[in-house]
Amino acid sequence: MIRLETYLVTGGMGFIGSDYVRYLLDEFPRRHVIVLDKLTYAGNPDNLAKHKNNDRMEFVRGDICDKGVVEILVQRADVVVNFAAETHVDRSILYADDFLQTDVFGTFVLLEAARKGEIKRFLQVSTDEVYGEVPLGNSSREDDPLMPRNPYSASKSGADRLAFAYHETYGVPVSITRGSNTYGPHQYPEKLIPLFITNLMEDKKVPLYGDGTNIRDWLFVRDHCRGIETVIQRGKTGEVYNVGGGEELQNIEVTKTILELMGKDETSIQYVEDRPGHDRRYSMETKKLKQLGWKPETDFATGLPKTIEWYKENKPWWEPIKSGEFRKYYDEQYGKRGME
């Protein structure tokens, strides 16, 4: 019997994590996936509904800060991919302590378990936001200083450096990826693209921060997942790899494109007060990852219409989230369960 390689994917019920799990199960028939997810507000079992009865996937509801659960699961894994994190900047401004607990301490718990085990690779999923604001004409390289400007990016910076320290000190086979603004199906509808799409479907206005000139580099979710897997298969341990879409757009440009594709005009825009510490621009150089054979396959002109169509076809997925019924239902379904 052929032995399946076991991947432990933390945060695997979230947006990017669940797409990565679907990618592994759909494209790699010799992979077994253990999904560890706390099922906080952004974790959604419906994201993996198509694989609910797949015998190559098992789900454990648990917290990466729980040493007992983590040690058991890491001992079974060949590869650990850590998506689990508090991720939204707005929430980090209000609840910074949650971000430090999950993003830093939770990563520490995983690394400690990996130090005691015999895994082949520990992939820490990070973000371009750790570099901080990037002036026009420049792009962040993997060896640039980390200059986070909000509690979310600071917590991810801390996790990055802790992961690197565990590689240098204990020899844990760590690699780090830093992804740019990722979008696509199954994204929790408080982020710009899914929020604006679903608001317009509900005939609501779209709230745009400040003057809308903040610049982000947009990356389709499956391209992000392919980049992560490329690093696991061909990247070096102890190294960081930027994963960027190479398509920098102002938020107002993204907004106007969504409006046009959905048959709306600019009267649907509601300009709101900018948030504190709102970085003006992110930009990353991705030459290092491209040297491993990766490149984005879905450009923004293709990915955005595809994303809009998904939200139009999947109202039963996002309507309960926006109404609040989603959390009530899943607390009832999963609230008393641990490992399963």
PAVEX-371011 format. One record per residue (C-alpha): residue number from 1; z, x, y. Coordinates in nm, 3 decimals. Last residue first. Layout:
(node NUM, (Z, X, Y))
...
***
This chain:
(node 340, (1.567, -1.317, 1.449))
(node 339, (1.816, -1.112, 1.646))
(node 338, (2.013, -1.313, 1.897))
(node 337, (1.997, -1.686, 1.922))
(node 336, (2.226, -1.917, 2.117))
(node 335, (2.005, -1.966, 2.424))
(node 334, (1.673, -1.966, 2.242))
(node 333, (1.558, -2.328, 2.230))
(node 332, (1.793, -2.480, 2.487))
(node 331, (1.746, -2.187, 2.726))
(node 330, (1.376, -2.218, 2.658))
(node 329, (1.362, -2.581, 2.770))
(node 328, (1.573, -2.540, 3.084))
(node 327, (1.374, -2.235, 3.190))
(node 326, (1.038, -2.412, 3.160))
(node 325, (1.151, -2.730, 3.335))
(node 324, (1.186, -2.546, 3.665))
(node 323, (0.886, -2.717, 3.827))
(node 322, (0.696, -2.391, 3.886))
(node 321, (0.749, -2.276, 3.530))
(node 320, (0.673, -2.620, 3.383))
(node 319, (0.337, -2.621, 3.570))
(node 318, (0.238, -2.272, 3.454))
(node 317, (0.160, -2.307, 3.083))
(node 316, (0.062, -2.676, 3.076))
(node 315, (-0.184, -2.597, 3.361))
(node 314, (-0.376, -2.363, 3.132))
(node 313, (-0.747, -2.425, 3.195))
(node 312, (-0.728, -2.391, 3.574))
(node 311, (-0.500, -2.088, 3.537))
(node 310, (-0.750, -1.923, 3.303))
(node 309, (-1.041, -2.001, 3.534))
(node 308, (-0.869, -1.833, 3.825))
(node 307, (-0.809, -1.522, 3.612))
(node 306, (-1.173, -1.499, 3.503))
(node 305, (-1.281, -1.546, 3.864))
(node 304, (-1.049, -1.255, 3.961))
(node 303, (-1.149, -1.024, 3.676))
(node 302, (-1.522, -1.017, 3.739))
(node 301, (-1.535, -0.930, 4.109))
(node 300, (-1.217, -0.726, 4.058))
(node 299, (-1.383, -0.495, 3.808))
(node 298, (-1.317, -0.517, 3.434))
(node 297, (-1.380, -0.203, 3.225))
(node 296, (-1.138, 0.041, 3.390))
(node 295, (-1.174, 0.398, 3.260))
(node 294, (-1.014, 0.591, 2.976))
(node 293, (-1.155, 0.898, 2.799))
(node 292, (-0.855, 1.134, 2.818))
(node 291, (-1.003, 1.294, 3.132))
(node 290, (-0.990, 0.947, 3.285))
(node 289, (-0.611, 0.963, 3.261))
(node 288, (-0.591, 1.281, 3.471))
(node 287, (-0.854, 1.164, 3.718))
(node 286, (-0.651, 0.856, 3.812))
(node 285, (-0.568, 0.931, 4.178))
(node 284, (-0.340, 0.662, 4.313))
(node 283, (-0.328, 0.440, 4.622))
(node 282, (-0.057, 0.218, 4.761))
(node 281, (-0.060, 0.089, 5.118))
(node 280, (0.156, -0.079, 5.380))
(node 279, (0.489, -0.072, 5.197))
(node 278, (0.707, -0.374, 5.277))
(node 277, (1.052, -0.235, 5.353))
(node 276, (1.189, -0.571, 5.469))
(node 275, (0.964, -0.874, 5.400))
(node 274, (0.702, -0.987, 5.649))
(node 273, (0.753, -1.320, 5.821))
(node 272, (0.511, -1.585, 5.695))
(node 271, (0.143, -1.661, 5.760))
(node 270, (0.042, -1.991, 5.604))
(node 269, (-0.318, -1.982, 5.478))
(node 268, (-0.478, -2.311, 5.368))
(node 267, (-0.649, -2.346, 5.707))
(node 266, (-0.849, -2.042, 5.594))
(node 265, (-1.086, -2.251, 5.384))
(node 264, (-1.081, -2.383, 5.026))
(node 263, (-1.352, -2.410, 4.760))
(node 262, (-1.159, -2.225, 4.490))
(node 261, (-1.377, -1.915, 4.485))
(node 260, (-1.373, -1.902, 4.865))
(node 259, (-0.996, -1.938, 4.890))
(node 258, (-0.943, -1.669, 4.624))
(node 257, (-1.175, -1.435, 4.814))
(node 256, (-0.995, -1.507, 5.141))
(node 255, (-0.660, -1.421, 4.984))
(node 254, (-0.783, -1.097, 4.830))
(node 253, (-0.924, -0.989, 5.165))
(node 252, (-0.600, -1.087, 5.342))
(node 251, (-0.405, -0.879, 5.089))
(node 250, (-0.612, -0.577, 5.186))
(node 249, (-0.817, -0.433, 4.904))
(node 248, (-0.822, -0.107, 4.710))
(node 247, (-1.026, -0.114, 4.391))
(node 246, (-0.973, 0.203, 4.185))
(node 245, (-0.809, 0.008, 3.904))
(node 244, (-0.522, 0.250, 3.863))
(node 243, (-0.330, 0.395, 3.567))
(node 242, (-0.155, 0.716, 3.677))
(node 241, (-0.044, 0.943, 3.393))
(node 240, (0.285, 1.134, 3.377))
(node 239, (0.347, 1.416, 3.129))
(node 238, (0.641, 1.531, 2.914))
(node 237, (0.450, 1.436, 2.603))
(node 236, (0.075, 1.480, 2.622))
(node 235, (-0.176, 1.197, 2.620))
(node 234, (-0.419, 1.115, 2.342))
(node 233, (-0.284, 0.824, 2.137))
(node 232, (0.010, 0.709, 2.346))
(node 231, (-0.174, 0.785, 2.670))
(node 230, (-0.479, 0.587, 2.558))
(node 229, (-0.251, 0.300, 2.456))
(node 228, (-0.112, 0.280, 2.808))
(node 227, (-0.459, 0.289, 2.962))
(node 226, (-0.582, 0.014, 2.731))
(node 225, (-0.289, -0.199, 2.845))
(node 224, (-0.376, -0.146, 3.212))
(node 223, (-0.740, -0.231, 3.140))
(node 222, (-0.619, -0.549, 2.972))
(node 221, (-0.419, -0.644, 3.284))
(node 220, (-0.698, -0.604, 3.539))
(node 219, (-0.609, -0.346, 3.804))
(node 218, (-0.597, -0.398, 4.180))
(node 217, (-0.514, -0.117, 4.426))
(node 216, (-0.310, -0.265, 4.709))
(node 215, (-0.346, -0.258, 5.087))
(node 214, (-0.118, -0.440, 5.331))
(node 213, (-0.335, -0.600, 5.601))
(node 212, (-0.210, -0.955, 5.551))
(node 211, (-0.077, -0.994, 5.906))
(node 210, (0.280, -1.043, 5.790))
(node 209, (0.321, -1.186, 5.440))
(node 208, (0.080, -1.456, 5.325))
(node 207, (0.220, -1.788, 5.204))
(node 206, (-0.057, -1.998, 5.042))
(node 205, (-0.073, -2.363, 5.145))
(node 204, (-0.038, -2.644, 4.894))
(node 203, (-0.310, -2.861, 4.744))
(node 202, (-0.155, -2.825, 4.394))
(node 201, (-0.454, -2.624, 4.271))
(node 200, (-0.423, -2.422, 4.591))
(node 199, (-0.062, -2.344, 4.507))
(node 198, (-0.163, -2.244, 4.153))
(node 197, (-0.421, -1.991, 4.270))
(node 196, (-0.201, -1.854, 4.549))
(node 195, (0.098, -1.805, 4.322))
(node 194, (-0.118, -1.654, 4.046))
(node 193, (-0.267, -1.396, 4.286))
(node 192, (0.037, -1.310, 4.497))
(node 191, (0.315, -1.289, 4.239))
(node 190, (0.547, -1.589, 4.201))
(node 189, (0.341, -1.750, 3.929))
(node 188, (0.438, -1.525, 3.635))
(node 187, (0.120, -1.357, 3.514))
(node 186, (-0.015, -1.513, 3.192))
(node 185, (-0.382, -1.439, 3.271))
(node 184, (-0.475, -1.149, 3.504))
(node 183, (-0.329, -0.915, 3.765))
(node 182, (-0.191, -0.562, 3.786))
(node 181, (-0.107, -0.383, 4.108))
(node 180, (-0.122, -0.013, 4.009))
(node 179, (0.026, 0.135, 3.693))
(node 178, (0.239, 0.444, 3.652))
(node 177, (0.245, 0.569, 3.293))
(node 176, (0.516, 0.798, 3.157))
(node 175, (0.521, 1.003, 2.835))
(node 174, (0.836, 1.087, 2.642))
(node 173, (0.864, 1.269, 2.308))
(node 172, (1.246, 1.312, 2.323))
(node 171, (1.301, 1.689, 2.332))
(node 170, (1.667, 1.668, 2.425))
(node 169, (1.687, 1.827, 2.770))
(node 168, (1.326, 1.827, 2.891))
(node 167, (1.222, 1.501, 2.730))
(node 166, (1.550, 1.329, 2.814))
(node 165, (1.513, 1.452, 3.173))
(node 164, (1.165, 1.299, 3.194))
(node 163, (1.302, 0.962, 3.087))
(node 162, (1.583, 0.988, 3.342))
(node 161, (1.333, 1.079, 3.613))
(node 160, (1.119, 0.776, 3.539))
(node 159, (1.418, 0.541, 3.510))
(node 158, (1.544, 0.651, 3.850))
(node 157, (1.202, 0.599, 4.003))
(node 156, (1.192, 0.250, 3.852))
(node 155, (1.527, 0.169, 4.014))
(node 154, (1.407, 0.304, 4.349))
(node 153, (1.085, 0.102, 4.322))
(node 152, (1.286, -0.217, 4.276))
(node 151, (1.554, -0.133, 4.536))
(node 150, (1.297, -0.075, 4.813))
(node 149, (1.143, 0.231, 4.979))
(node 148, (1.064, 0.465, 4.688))
(node 147, (0.956, 0.821, 4.778))
(node 146, (0.874, 1.004, 4.454))
(node 145, (0.727, 1.347, 4.525))
(node 144, (0.367, 1.406, 4.412))
(node 143, (0.307, 1.554, 4.065))
(node 142, (0.123, 1.251, 3.927))
(node 141, (-0.109, 1.236, 4.225))
(node 140, (-0.089, 0.976, 4.501))
(node 139, (-0.402, 0.908, 4.704))
(node 138, (-0.463, 1.007, 5.065))
(node 137, (-0.720, 0.896, 5.324))
(node 136, (-0.505, 0.616, 5.458))
(node 135, (-0.134, 0.698, 5.431))
(node 134, (0.056, 0.618, 5.107))
(node 133, (0.380, 0.418, 5.118))
(node 132, (0.616, 0.486, 4.831))
(node 131, (0.536, 0.703, 4.530))
(node 130, (0.761, 0.488, 4.307))
(node 129, (0.543, 0.187, 4.396))
(node 128, (0.265, 0.312, 4.167))
(node 127, (0.460, 0.165, 3.877))
(node 126, (0.635, 0.261, 3.553))
(node 125, (0.594, 0.202, 3.179))
(node 124, (0.795, 0.457, 2.982))
(node 123, (0.618, 0.546, 2.656))
(node 122, (0.843, 0.699, 2.391))
(node 121, (0.633, 0.865, 2.120))
(node 120, (0.660, 0.981, 1.759))
(node 119, (1.007, 0.840, 1.694))
(node 118, (1.263, 1.026, 1.486))
(node 117, (1.597, 0.882, 1.590))
(node 116, (1.908, 0.998, 1.773))
(node 115, (1.724, 1.083, 2.094))
(node 114, (1.535, 0.752, 2.070))
(node 113, (1.865, 0.562, 2.070))
(node 112, (1.979, 0.753, 2.378))
(node 111, (1.642, 0.690, 2.543))
(node 110, (1.669, 0.316, 2.484))
(node 109, (2.022, 0.301, 2.626))
(node 108, (1.916, 0.511, 2.928))
(node 107, (1.623, 0.276, 2.993))
(node 106, (1.866, -0.015, 3.000))
(node 105, (2.092, 0.175, 3.241))
(node 104, (1.807, 0.244, 3.484))
(node 103, (1.577, -0.060, 3.488))
(node 102, (1.818, -0.318, 3.352))
(node 101, (2.143, -0.236, 3.532))
(node 100, (1.985, -0.092, 3.846))
(node 99, (1.762, -0.396, 3.884))
(node 98, (2.044, -0.643, 3.831))
(node 97, (2.250, -0.461, 4.097))
(node 96, (1.969, -0.494, 4.353))
(node 95, (1.987, -0.873, 4.351))
(node 94, (1.857, -0.998, 4.688))
(node 93, (1.622, -0.713, 4.783))
(node 92, (1.533, -0.670, 4.417))
(node 91, (1.419, -1.033, 4.398))
(node 90, (1.159, -0.975, 4.669))
(node 89, (1.042, -0.657, 4.498))
(node 88, (0.970, -0.823, 4.164))
(node 87, (1.009, -0.609, 3.854))
(node 86, (1.334, -0.637, 3.662))
(node 85, (1.246, -0.428, 3.364))
(node 84, (1.149, -0.426, 2.998))
(node 83, (0.805, -0.267, 2.962))
(node 82, (0.934, 0.015, 2.742))
(node 81, (0.693, 0.117, 2.467))
(node 80, (0.871, 0.272, 2.166))
(node 79, (0.660, 0.425, 1.888))
(node 78, (0.743, 0.493, 1.522))
(node 77, (1.010, 0.224, 1.515))
(node 76, (1.271, 0.120, 1.259))
(node 75, (1.550, 0.338, 1.400))
(node 74, (1.459, 0.206, 1.746))
(node 73, (1.539, -0.148, 1.629))
(node 72, (1.888, -0.079, 1.497))
(node 71, (1.977, 0.140, 1.795))
(node 70, (1.861, -0.123, 2.046))
(node 69, (2.063, -0.407, 1.894))
(node 68, (2.389, -0.211, 1.896))
(node 67, (2.331, -0.049, 2.235))
(node 66, (2.279, -0.378, 2.419))
(node 65, (2.132, -0.271, 2.756))
(node 64, (1.781, -0.336, 2.622))
(node 63, (1.889, -0.700, 2.599))
(node 62, (1.805, -0.924, 2.305))
(node 61, (1.587, -1.195, 2.165))
(node 60, (1.416, -1.034, 1.870))
(node 59, (1.061, -1.130, 1.781))
(node 58, (0.863, -1.017, 1.481))
(node 57, (0.492, -0.943, 1.465))
(node 56, (0.276, -0.828, 1.173))
(node 55, (0.352, -1.150, 0.980))
(node 54, (0.162, -1.347, 1.245))
(node 53, (0.314, -1.695, 1.264))
(node 52, (0.383, -1.693, 1.639))
(node 51, (0.073, -1.485, 1.708))
(node 50, (-0.116, -1.742, 1.916))
(node 49, (0.211, -1.839, 2.087))
(node 48, (0.260, -1.490, 2.231))
(node 47, (0.268, -1.581, 2.601))
(node 46, (0.431, -1.912, 2.502))
(node 45, (0.746, -1.712, 2.428))
(node 44, (0.788, -1.658, 2.806))
(node 43, (0.982, -1.377, 2.970))
(node 42, (0.962, -1.406, 3.349))
(node 41, (1.290, -1.593, 3.410))
(node 40, (1.491, -1.392, 3.155))
(node 39, (1.383, -1.399, 2.794))
(node 38, (1.589, -1.095, 2.688))
(node 37, (1.288, -0.946, 2.510))
(node 36, (1.246, -0.718, 2.210))
(node 35, (0.908, -0.755, 2.039))
(node 34, (0.868, -0.570, 1.708))
(node 33, (0.502, -0.498, 1.640))
(node 32, (0.339, -0.387, 1.315))
(node 31, (0.015, -0.196, 1.360))
(node 30, (-0.248, -0.140, 1.092))
(node 29, (-0.474, -0.423, 1.213))
(node 28, (-0.521, -0.260, 1.555))
(node 27, (-0.739, -0.466, 1.790))
(node 26, (-0.589, -0.816, 1.785))
(node 25, (-0.226, -0.725, 1.710))
(node 24, (-0.216, -0.431, 1.953))
(node 23, (-0.399, -0.618, 2.231))
(node 22, (-0.179, -0.926, 2.188))
(node 21, (0.128, -0.701, 2.221))
(node 20, (-0.019, -0.533, 2.531))
(node 19, (-0.092, -0.871, 2.687))
(node 18, (0.267, -0.970, 2.614))
(node 17, (0.402, -0.659, 2.786))
(node 16, (0.181, -0.703, 3.092))
(node 15, (0.311, -1.053, 3.168))
(node 14, (0.648, -1.075, 2.996))
(node 13, (0.724, -1.160, 2.633))
(node 12, (0.701, -0.795, 2.525))
(node 11, (0.980, -0.680, 2.754))
(node 10, (1.051, -0.410, 2.498))
(node 9, (0.769, -0.323, 2.259))
(node 8, (0.886, -0.151, 1.940))
(node 7, (0.571, -0.033, 1.764))
(node 6, (0.568, 0.011, 1.388))
(node 5, (0.282, 0.192, 1.213))
(node 4, (0.186, -0.001, 0.901))
(node 3, (0.210, 0.178, 0.567))
(node 2, (-0.094, 0.128, 0.346))
(node 1, (0.000, 0.000, 0.000))
***
